Amino acid sequence: MKSIITVITLIAFSITGCTKGGKLERVNSSQYTINAAASSKQLVPAIDTSFAGTFTGFYDEQLNILTFTITWTDLWEAAGQDTITSVNFYGPAGATANGALVRSLPFVSTNSAATANLGLAGLNGFKMSEKQDLLAGAYYFTINTKKYPNGIIRGQLAAIKQ
């Protein structure tokens, strides 16, 4: 009897977990892609180097979850060995001004070129006024290192509603 119940339960889970394939559909209409191209020249004041990176993310406004991938290249080729200490979010500010620190994600890496997947949710999620600034493109991110505690690269975040 126990094995019959187990088989029925497994069949029920497999039926509810299956999809027919094809295109994924949004659960709601409050989803955005968040992107930025980052460089040391975008810092205020700028650093005259070729340090660069990208930010590619997805924000669900209803769930207040931001998941993202950051990629960086040759962050300390000319500066010698360094260590990434955090990824910070600032705003509201335009591309030529500095904003206030909104969130800091401690993150450690000694790689001068790499990719990392990170996110903000729950207690680290955005408040209502912060969501509005994020979606209006008034936030930027920085990657901070021991040698560059105020940022080695910066990228202005742009939100596009899906």
Summary of the structure (lengths in Angstrom):
residues: 162
radius of gyration: 20.1
end to end distance: 49.0
largest distance: 72.8
contacts: 447
relative contact order: 0.23
helix: 19%
strand: 41%
